[in-house]
């Protein structure tokens, strides 16, 4: 199939068993809502266009509580509005998927142009502790694959999973192949995680801290500490099963490029050009941005003289890379344009001279 | 379908959690009892929802499924639940601030969609849980902790707002009108579509105290309100099919 990234997200969601979508139109994510509005009725699912992104995320939470795999899709400003709901989903361990197609901000910014402005917001935008998962594909094929994976991870770990995309990946068309995916169904949770109850089973779901019987207990230091540990450790403990990354020609490399999403596609070309010119350059692409592949990156970077982070913001992933490696330089692009490969090549060459 | 055996209070309510958290003189206990009375003879499966605020806590005293999310967001959660499980009956407990301020957009759009839920909105003219701040329902001139010289803004008539937005069933009573309130909650559940029951309820701590009203004076105000001369009281719309 020849699909755009957004269309691939739709097909991935349907394959994964998504049967509820609630959203609000926003460029450049709108084709996902349009696609779900067309596709969901064919599989007896429900599409709801809500009054805003806050209503969208909360109705997705409601649908998930009612037993459906549920999703929303949005972009920058809408993603900010959804943070309140994501916080509840983290607190109450409600599986759901949010596709955030990044555009160039802040605020309305350049709605049709790409950026990577929500790398940090995808994990740190909400109030309170507790882990979530962020995936970032770099092609329509991966949009499909990782949408399925996002639903699987959401069910297995009972967390909201954020699939980051960007205006370029969302709209570029490439060949996409369907595969036999393993689908994780509701209740197939990782060891140590309690399966989510069904409606009618006496569910007690709340944003407020609960006692062991499920009754609100808003002053509850012991119980609260236990709960926060639970919703943090379930991801931390299983991080080796969750993390994904791509390594390209890292054997014996002296320099390392770290990049993700559409910027990493540019860096594939940059790497090839630099290797052709005789430099030993490796490429490391985090695919799970959260949990971040710290250890794997540290290992790859052990013998590296210098690493370069290429990202489309003023430096977000850069800070996480700095916690793994010593010599790191940021090559940012925050104009709304895709990074110019020649400019990156020149910058790297100048820097290592 | 409503004439099942009458269920005992302990079958439906977490009586072991009593005394409840509501202040002396508050009407939330009356609303809890009225809701119990309304559903005690109904042979149906209920999901109880609440937002945030004193009235949202009413939901937590029910047995069965109790779901509370964030301030103002109970109706979007209900939208998701009803989309997937139209067979369950959803009762939403909300307050005037929860429903008409932070959740105001969700309220009018749920009414416009005629979402098949029953909303019990306890209107005490003030933000009670946070200590008595001005609400979109506070009468003009009344004092609150954030309008120490008296409220200068006009209040919402929430029932009329919801009616204009398309709700099927709309009724308004004070907590002193117990039997009609029970009947309206039952009728709201039986109505297909959006049912909105507004209950005017005193808040002695947040509202009465700021306006130098004793509990007796405050309840006298509600006796006056029950006559429906200041604000329309009764079944305001019964256009929904049951």
Interface residues (C-beta under 8 A of the other chain):
Chain A: X19 X20 X22 X46 X48 X50 X51 X52 X54 X55 X56 X57 X58 X59 X60 X61 X62 X63 X64 X65 X66 X67 X68 X70 X84 X85 X87 X88 X199 X200 X201 X202 X203 X204 X205 X206 X207 X208 X214 X215 X216
Chain B: X14 X17 X45 X47 X52 X57 X60 X63 X64 X65 X66 X67 X68 X69 X70 X73 X75 X76 X77 X78 X79 X80 X81 X82 X83 X84 X85 X88 X105 X106 X109
